[in-house]
Structures are given as C-alpha cells and as structure tokens.
Amino acid sequence: MTSVRKAILFSAGSQYLIKLIGFISVIVLARIMTPEELGIFAIASSVVMLATEFRLLGTTNYLIRQETVNKDLVCSGVGLTVIICWALGAAVFITAPYIGDFYQLPSLIEIFRILSASFFLAPFISVTSAILTREMKFAELMYINIAVQSLKLLVSIGLVLAGYSYYGLAWGVVIGTVLELIFLYYFKPEIVSWVPRFKGLKPIAKFGIFISFTNIMTRFETAAPDIIIGKVGTPVDVAIYSRGMGFLTFLNEIISAGIIQVALPHLSKVKREGGDLSAAYTKASLLLGSVMWPVLAVAGLASTPAILLMFGEQWTASIPIVSILTGWAIFKSIHSLSTNLLYSSGHESLLLIKQFIMFISTVIILLVSVNFGLETLSWSMVGIGLFESVLCTLVLKKAINLSAWRFIKSMMPNYYLVISCSIVAYFIDQFIHFELAPPILSLLLLATIMPITWLTTVWLIKHPIYFEILPIINAVFSRKKTS
C-alpha cells in the first residue's frame, strides 16, 4: 500500500469513526435528556458554530496549501488566530447576557460563557492540526480525534447523569478541547511553535477572510433553523427539528465522508492533467448518488422505526420532520461535491457568490415559514434544497461548462435505484406496518432486503457503479477459490 493511499485510508477511517462516535452521543443523550434541555443547548451550539467558522480565519487552509512552510510562518499563523479567537471568545463571553435576553432563556448565559473558553485554546490546536495534516500525519490525527471524541462523550454523559444537564454538555466541549490540546502537544512537529508572531499576517488574513465567509454561509443553512426556531418557537421545537435534521445529516456524512476525502485531490489532478472536469464531476456525482439517494429515500419511508429505535418514544414528533426533510437531503446531495470542484478549479469567487445567494434566500424563506409550524418549515427546507441544486447547476455551467440537461440525463440510473428501493420499502411497510411493528424488526428486514434490492437493480440496469464493484466481487471470489 502506497503512503498516499495509506494516508487517505487513515483520514477516511478517522472521519467515519468520529461521526459514528458523534451519532452514538446523540442517541445516548436523546435518551437521558429531555427535548427542552437538548433544544436549549442546540440553540447555543448553533450560534457558537457560526463563530467557530470565523475564528480560524482560514489559517489552517493557508498553511496546508503553501508550497513551503517555516517556523516564522507557523508562528504568524498562531499570532493571527490568537487575535481572532481571543477576540471572539471575549465577545461570546461579554454578549452572553444579551443573547440570553434575546431568546428569553437565562440558562444560555452560563452555557455561552462556558463555551467561550474553547476559543482561547483554538489557535494552538488549529495550527498544530494543520501542520500534521500538511505532513499527512493522518494516523496521528486519527488517534487523537478518536481518543478526544470518546473521552468527550464519556465526560458529557457522566456530567449529564450527575445532574449538570446542558451545562454538562458545555463543559464536555471545553474538557474535550483541553484534552485535544494535550494530545497535540505530544505529537507536535518540530516546526510548530506556540509562541505567537504578529508579523506577516496580511497574506494569511487576506486568504482567510474569503474562506471564512464562504464557510460561515455554508454552515448557516444547517444552523439557521435552530437559531430562528429558538427565537420564534420553543426549545422543544428546536430539539424536535434538530433530531430529524441530525439523523439525515449523519446518514449524508457517513456515506460521503470517505468519498469527499479523495474528491478534492482527484478533481485537482484531472484539472492539472488537462482532463474533462465536467465529465469527471458528473461521474463522481453519479457514483456517490447511487448509494446516497436510495438510502435517504428509504430513511424517509422508514422514519418511524428509525426514530423510535435510536431516540425513543419521546421523539415521535421528529418522525414527520425526517420524512419531509428527506427531500432536502436528496436535493442537497446532488451537488455535494461541487465545493471541492470549485476549489480545485480555482473558482472560489463563484462559490462565495453562490453561498451568499443561498444565505439571503435561506434567511428570508425560514423567517416567513417558521410561523406556520415545523412541518411547513421543513417543506421550506425542501424548497431551499431544490433551489440550491438549480443554482449550483448554473454556477457549474459557468465554471466548467457543465451541461444541465446532460447532467440530469446522466443521473437517470440513480432515479431507477430510488424508485426500486422505495417501492420495496413501501411494500415492506404494507406487510408489517412500520408504525405497529417492533422497530428492531422493521430495521432488520430493511437491512436484509434493501441491499439485495439495490444490488439487483444495479445489475439489471447495468448502473456505472456495477463496473466499479464488479472487480471487487471477482477478487473476493477468486481468493475463496485459491484458499
């Protein structure tokens, strides 16, 4: 195995395990905390998440992309992030009472003040992680991330069980940050110094402002409902919605994590070698969608057993939310590789414009729809997903001359997969009734029958992914014959 492939394997494996640990955390906390408690913390974490995107000011991306890096440049990176992170941490701490008053939730004040502590440690963590990533030390990063996430999960659960409620979750975040800093100090490369340098900041800041604003607007689409519902509705409404959104986001990320890890270098290579970016992007989207679309469609049809088994009966109100948001998730996944493509092809400005349009559209649509209930807001998210899919197609037309009609036509095999898997899931529902059958029975049947349905459809229509997995199947059988 080459060093590059080994690095990619560690990176992808790390992403999968971290997301799995995170989802286990969601499942456990949903059973030991009330919807109101989780809703209050969801509001706080959504606001802090947006500030988190800006606090690094693109320093990590800048250090990773530079052809050469020396200790002075690393110290300048630390210096810039110290200025930004410490200022944001102080701002979060100082403005906590005003945010609490805005939401009329006094408990938010203490949560924000606890979470602000992580901002003061972020400069040293982010720069060290960036250099480890640059040097492709993915094994070390995997060990650190898995250890930190696991310990953070145990600490958070322990504090919640001890009666600290959402304050326990906030302290879990801070303790996890401290542990990450300790582990990174042990693995810190020689070139990394944590002494800040306040010279040579302009090139980093110029690059970072662009990246940070793009990332904030990208994050906002997911965080916006929690922030807006928290003001207009109740913490329980926030929790009910976020459970549904979180479940689908987990499915989306767990399927695409490994592919997205290699998408940027692959598309960059195609561009460097003068290949057809439009064709490469279309094929990659087709292969990713062949797995993601059917899984999301079936998840929407089987939302009842999924929610009941994972989160418990106190979260039944999330069931229709999941069914509706499935449409948003599918539309969102159509161009899930577009960000990597626009970065690799040097069209960051187009990406920023696209995200700005989505930012304004999302705010307006959600502010109008939130007054009509969670289901109406969920349908509005489906509309936002459809609009983003159309907008992204237009942006890619300008960036790489992507033909909208040719792209839609190329996705036709995925439509067949969605239809076949959805029909089979529907008949399973008619046979055992998802609302009445034990959730574990419903999911076991789906886990047994749906892969067979998917593989059979792939073989019948000769989906392009068939020719990707056929060599793997042949290799497995040839090994069995020789053994």
HELIX and SHEET records of a PDB file:
HELIX    1   1 SER A    3  ILE A   32  1                                  30    
HELIX    2   2 PRO A   35  ARG A   55  1                                  21    
HELIX    3   3 THR A   59  ARG A   65  1                                   7    
HELIX    4   4 LYS A   71  TYR A  103  1                                  33    
HELIX    5   5 SER A  107  LEU A  115  1                                   9    
HELIX    6   6 SER A  116  PHE A  120  5                                   5    
HELIX    7   7 ALA A  122  ARG A  134  1                                  13    
HELIX    8   8 PHE A  138  LEU A  159  1                                  22    
HELIX    9   9 VAL A  160  TYR A  164  3                                   5    
HELIX   10  10 SER A  165  PHE A  187  1                                  23    
HELIX   11  11 LYS A  202  VAL A  232  1                                  31    
HELIX   12  12 PRO A  235  ARG A  272  1                                  38    
HELIX   13  13 LEU A  277  LEU A  301  1                                  25    
HELIX   14  14 SER A  303  PHE A  311  1                                   9    
HELIX   15  15 GLU A  313  SER A  318  5                                   6    
HELIX   16  16 ILE A  319  ILE A  334  1                                  16    
HELIX   17  17 SER A  338  SER A  344  1                                   7    
HELIX   18  18 GLU A  348  SER A  369  1                                  22    
HELIX   19  19 VAL A  370  PHE A  372  5                                   3    
HELIX   20  20 LEU A  374  ILE A  400  1                                  27    
HELIX   21  21 ALA A  404  SER A  410  1                                   7    
HELIX   22  22 MET A  412  ILE A  432  1                                  21    
HELIX   23  23 PRO A  439  ILE A  461  1                                  23    
HELIX   24  24 PRO A  464  THR A  482  1                                  19    
END                                                                             
